[in-house]
Amino acid sequence: MGTMIKLINSNKEIASYRLGKGKTLKLKAIEKLNYQLINEETGYAPEEILLKREGDNLKIYLDKDSKRKSADIVIEDYYKGDNEKDCLIIGKAGNGKIYAYVPESGDMAEAVTVLQDTKVALQVLGGEELSVPFWNQEFNPVWIGLGALALGGIALASSGSSGGG
């Protein structure tokens, strides 16, 4: 089993790619898109990744101790325009929640969005949990039932409270 990368906009998967063993996957940066890394064996994100900026390109190395000279993933033009402000490298942690990769050192100068040219930074999942806003999720009929139950519960609670005492 290998690693997969999913390209996700605000509410849906746009594409997914399997990484070939020993090969570099090249992707063109797309505005307002997150890149989710998935270890196919575990279903979770790799614990650590190494990032390197080369010009406008972002290189991702999945094995920080790898002797490979070439990156596993290259996102071309990641640092062109406003892409880096809107595009995160993300993954699912062991608790099932989605987080962005952040500098292991805690030094925000090593964050993917502000990484300087030729700099290399070790990244781990962390920071605040990322979530899709309620209104961006696809419609699910269960929501109608849950809404009715919530309203019924509120009505019951308010009618059951009387001024005694």
SEVO-938144 format. One record per residue (C-alpha): residue number from 1; y, x, z. Coordinates in Angstrom, 1 decimal. Last residue first. Layout:
{vexdo: NUM&v: Y&u: X&w: Z}
...
END
This chain:
{vexdo: 165&v: 27.6&u: -41.6&w: 43.8}
{vexdo: 164&v: 27.0&u: -43.3&w: 40.7}
{vexdo: 163&v: 29.0&u: -43.3&w: 37.4}
{vexdo: 162&v: 26.2&u: -43.7&w: 34.9}
{vexdo: 161&v: 24.6&u: -41.1&w: 32.7}
{vexdo: 160&v: 21.8&u: -42.6&w: 30.7}
{vexdo: 159&v: 24.0&u: -43.8&w: 27.9}
{vexdo: 158&v: 25.3&u: -40.3&w: 27.3}
{vexdo: 157&v: 21.9&u: -38.7&w: 27.4}
{vexdo: 156&v: 20.4&u: -41.3&w: 25.1}
{vexdo: 155&v: 23.2&u: -41.0&w: 22.6}
{vexdo: 154&v: 22.9&u: -37.1&w: 22.6}
{vexdo: 153&v: 19.1&u: -37.3&w: 22.2}
{vexdo: 152&v: 19.4&u: -39.7&w: 19.3}
{vexdo: 151&v: 22.0&u: -37.5&w: 17.6}
{vexdo: 150&v: 19.7&u: -34.5&w: 18.0}
{vexdo: 149&v: 16.7&u: -36.4&w: 16.8}
{vexdo: 148&v: 18.6&u: -37.7&w: 13.7}
{vexdo: 147&v: 19.7&u: -34.1&w: 12.9}
{vexdo: 146&v: 16.2&u: -32.8&w: 13.2}
{vexdo: 145&v: 14.9&u: -35.5&w: 10.9}
{vexdo: 144&v: 17.6&u: -34.8&w: 8.3}
{vexdo: 143&v: 17.0&u: -31.0&w: 8.7}
{vexdo: 142&v: 13.3&u: -31.6&w: 7.9}
{vexdo: 141&v: 14.4&u: -32.5&w: 4.3}
{vexdo: 140&v: 15.1&u: -28.8&w: 3.6}
{vexdo: 139&v: 18.1&u: -27.8&w: 1.6}
{vexdo: 138&v: 18.3&u: -24.1&w: 0.7}
{vexdo: 137&v: 20.3&u: -21.9&w: 3.1}
{vexdo: 136&v: 23.9&u: -21.1&w: 2.4}
{vexdo: 135&v: 25.3&u: -23.8&w: 4.7}
{vexdo: 134&v: 23.4&u: -22.4&w: 7.7}
{vexdo: 133&v: 24.8&u: -18.9&w: 7.3}
{vexdo: 132&v: 22.1&u: -16.3&w: 6.4}
{vexdo: 131&v: 21.6&u: -14.0&w: 9.4}
{vexdo: 130&v: 22.1&u: -10.3&w: 10.1}
{vexdo: 129&v: 21.3&u: -9.2&w: 13.6}
{vexdo: 128&v: 23.9&u: -6.9&w: 15.0}
{vexdo: 127&v: 23.5&u: -3.1&w: 15.2}
{vexdo: 126&v: 20.2&u: -1.5&w: 14.3}
{vexdo: 125&v: 17.7&u: -0.4&w: 11.8}
{vexdo: 124&v: 17.6&u: 3.4&w: 11.5}
{vexdo: 123&v: 19.5&u: 5.9&w: 9.3}
{vexdo: 122&v: 19.4&u: 9.7&w: 8.8}
{vexdo: 121&v: 22.5&u: 10.9&w: 7.0}
{vexdo: 120&v: 23.1&u: 13.2&w: 4.1}
{vexdo: 119&v: 26.5&u: 14.1&w: 2.8}
{vexdo: 118&v: 27.1&u: 15.2&w: -0.9}
{vexdo: 117&v: 30.0&u: 12.8&w: -1.3}
{vexdo: 116&v: 31.2&u: 11.1&w: 2.0}
{vexdo: 115&v: 29.3&u: 8.3&w: 3.6}
{vexdo: 114&v: 31.7&u: 5.4&w: 4.2}
{vexdo: 113&v: 29.5&u: 2.3&w: 3.4}
{vexdo: 112&v: 26.2&u: 4.0&w: 4.3}
{vexdo: 111&v: 27.4&u: 4.8&w: 7.8}
{vexdo: 110&v: 27.5&u: 8.6&w: 8.6}
{vexdo: 109&v: 31.2&u: 8.5&w: 9.5}
{vexdo: 108&v: 30.1&u: 5.9&w: 12.0}
{vexdo: 107&v: 28.5&u: 8.6&w: 14.2}
{vexdo: 106&v: 25.7&u: 6.8&w: 16.2}
{vexdo: 105&v: 23.4&u: 9.7&w: 15.3}
{vexdo: 104&v: 20.8&u: 7.3&w: 14.0}
{vexdo: 103&v: 23.3&u: 6.1&w: 11.5}
{vexdo: 102&v: 22.9&u: 2.3&w: 10.8}
{vexdo: 101&v: 20.4&u: 0.4&w: 8.6}
{vexdo: 100&v: 21.3&u: -3.3&w: 8.5}
{vexdo: 99&v: 19.2&u: -5.7&w: 10.5}
{vexdo: 98&v: 16.9&u: -8.7&w: 9.8}
{vexdo: 97&v: 14.9&u: -10.3&w: 12.5}
{vexdo: 96&v: 11.1&u: -10.5&w: 12.8}
{vexdo: 95&v: 11.0&u: -8.7&w: 16.2}
{vexdo: 94&v: 9.3&u: -5.7&w: 14.5}
{vexdo: 93&v: 12.5&u: -5.2&w: 12.4}
{vexdo: 92&v: 13.1&u: -6.7&w: 8.9}
{vexdo: 91&v: 15.2&u: -4.5&w: 6.7}
{vexdo: 90&v: 18.7&u: -3.9&w: 5.3}
{vexdo: 89&v: 20.6&u: -1.5&w: 3.0}
{vexdo: 88&v: 24.0&u: -3.2&w: 2.7}
{vexdo: 87&v: 26.2&u: -4.1&w: -0.3}
{vexdo: 86&v: 29.6&u: -5.7&w: 0.1}
{vexdo: 85&v: 31.7&u: -2.7&w: 1.2}
{vexdo: 84&v: 29.7&u: -0.3&w: -0.9}
{vexdo: 83&v: 30.2&u: -2.4&w: -4.0}
{vexdo: 82&v: 34.0&u: -2.4&w: -3.8}
{vexdo: 81&v: 34.7&u: -0.3&w: -6.9}
{vexdo: 80&v: 32.1&u: 2.4&w: -7.5}
{vexdo: 79&v: 30.2&u: 3.7&w: -4.4}
{vexdo: 78&v: 26.9&u: 2.1&w: -5.4}
{vexdo: 77&v: 27.4&u: 3.2&w: -9.0}
{vexdo: 76&v: 23.6&u: 3.9&w: -9.4}
{vexdo: 75&v: 21.3&u: 2.9&w: -6.6}
{vexdo: 74&v: 18.7&u: 5.7&w: -6.6}
{vexdo: 73&v: 15.4&u: 5.0&w: -4.8}
{vexdo: 72&v: 12.5&u: 7.3&w: -3.8}
{vexdo: 71&v: 14.8&u: 10.3&w: -4.1}
{vexdo: 70&v: 13.9&u: 13.5&w: -5.9}
{vexdo: 69&v: 13.4&u: 16.9&w: -4.2}
{vexdo: 68&v: 10.2&u: 15.8&w: -2.5}
{vexdo: 67&v: 9.4&u: 17.9&w: 0.6}
{vexdo: 66&v: 9.3&u: 14.7&w: 2.6}
{vexdo: 65&v: 10.3&u: 14.9&w: 6.3}
{vexdo: 64&v: 12.8&u: 12.0&w: 6.1}
{vexdo: 63&v: 10.2&u: 9.9&w: 4.3}
{vexdo: 62&v: 11.8&u: 6.9&w: 2.6}
{vexdo: 61&v: 14.5&u: 8.9&w: 0.8}
{vexdo: 60&v: 17.3&u: 6.7&w: -0.5}
{vexdo: 59&v: 20.0&u: 8.1&w: -2.9}
{vexdo: 58&v: 23.3&u: 6.4&w: -3.3}
{vexdo: 57&v: 25.3&u: 7.1&w: -6.5}
{vexdo: 56&v: 29.0&u: 7.2&w: -6.9}
{vexdo: 55&v: 29.1&u: 11.0&w: -6.6}
{vexdo: 54&v: 25.9&u: 12.0&w: -4.8}
{vexdo: 53&v: 25.6&u: 10.2&w: -1.5}
{vexdo: 52&v: 22.4&u: 10.8&w: 0.5}
{vexdo: 51&v: 20.5&u: 8.5&w: 2.7}
{vexdo: 50&v: 17.4&u: 9.3&w: 4.8}
{vexdo: 49&v: 15.3&u: 6.4&w: 6.0}
{vexdo: 48&v: 13.8&u: 5.6&w: 9.4}
{vexdo: 47&v: 11.7&u: 2.8&w: 10.8}
{vexdo: 46&v: 10.6&u: 1.6&w: 7.3}
{vexdo: 45&v: 11.1&u: -2.2&w: 7.1}
{vexdo: 44&v: 8.5&u: -4.7&w: 8.1}
{vexdo: 43&v: 5.7&u: -6.4&w: 6.2}
{vexdo: 42&v: 3.3&u: -4.0&w: 7.8}
{vexdo: 41&v: 1.3&u: -2.7&w: 4.8}
{vexdo: 40&v: 4.0&u: -3.7&w: 2.2}
{vexdo: 39&v: 6.6&u: -1.6&w: 3.9}
{vexdo: 38&v: 9.7&u: -3.5&w: 3.0}
{vexdo: 37&v: 13.3&u: -2.3&w: 2.2}
{vexdo: 36&v: 15.9&u: -5.0&w: 1.7}
{vexdo: 35&v: 18.8&u: -4.2&w: -0.7}
{vexdo: 34&v: 21.8&u: -6.5&w: -0.2}
{vexdo: 33&v: 24.0&u: -7.7&w: -3.1}
{vexdo: 32&v: 27.7&u: -8.6&w: -3.1}
{vexdo: 31&v: 28.4&u: -6.7&w: -6.3}
{vexdo: 30&v: 25.4&u: -5.2&w: -8.2}
{vexdo: 29&v: 24.5&u: -1.6&w: -8.1}
{vexdo: 28&v: 22.3&u: -0.4&w: -11.0}
{vexdo: 27&v: 18.8&u: 0.4&w: -9.9}
{vexdo: 26&v: 16.7&u: 3.6&w: -10.4}
{vexdo: 25&v: 13.2&u: 3.8&w: -8.9}
{vexdo: 24&v: 12.1&u: 7.4&w: -8.5}
{vexdo: 23&v: 8.4&u: 8.2&w: -8.9}
{vexdo: 22&v: 6.0&u: 10.0&w: -6.6}
{vexdo: 21&v: 4.0&u: 6.9&w: -5.8}
{vexdo: 20&v: 5.6&u: 4.0&w: -7.7}
{vexdo: 19&v: 8.0&u: 1.8&w: -5.7}
{vexdo: 18&v: 7.4&u: -1.9&w: -6.1}
{vexdo: 17&v: 10.4&u: -3.9&w: -7.2}
{vexdo: 16&v: 11.9&u: -7.3&w: -6.2}
{vexdo: 15&v: 14.6&u: -9.4&w: -7.9}
{vexdo: 14&v: 17.3&u: -12.0&w: -7.1}
{vexdo: 13&v: 16.1&u: -13.1&w: -3.7}
{vexdo: 12&v: 18.2&u: -15.9&w: -2.4}
{vexdo: 11&v: 21.0&u: -16.9&w: 0.0}
{vexdo: 10&v: 23.9&u: -14.5&w: 0.1}
{vexdo: 9&v: 22.4&u: -12.2&w: -2.6}
{vexdo: 8&v: 19.1&u: -10.4&w: -2.1}
{vexdo: 7&v: 17.6&u: -7.5&w: -4.1}
{vexdo: 6&v: 14.1&u: -6.8&w: -2.7}
{vexdo: 5&v: 12.7&u: -3.3&w: -2.4}
{vexdo: 4&v: 9.0&u: -2.7&w: -2.0}
{vexdo: 3&v: 7.1&u: 0.1&w: -0.3}
{vexdo: 2&v: 3.5&u: 1.1&w: -0.7}
{vexdo: 1&v: 0.0&u: 0.0&w: 0.0}
END
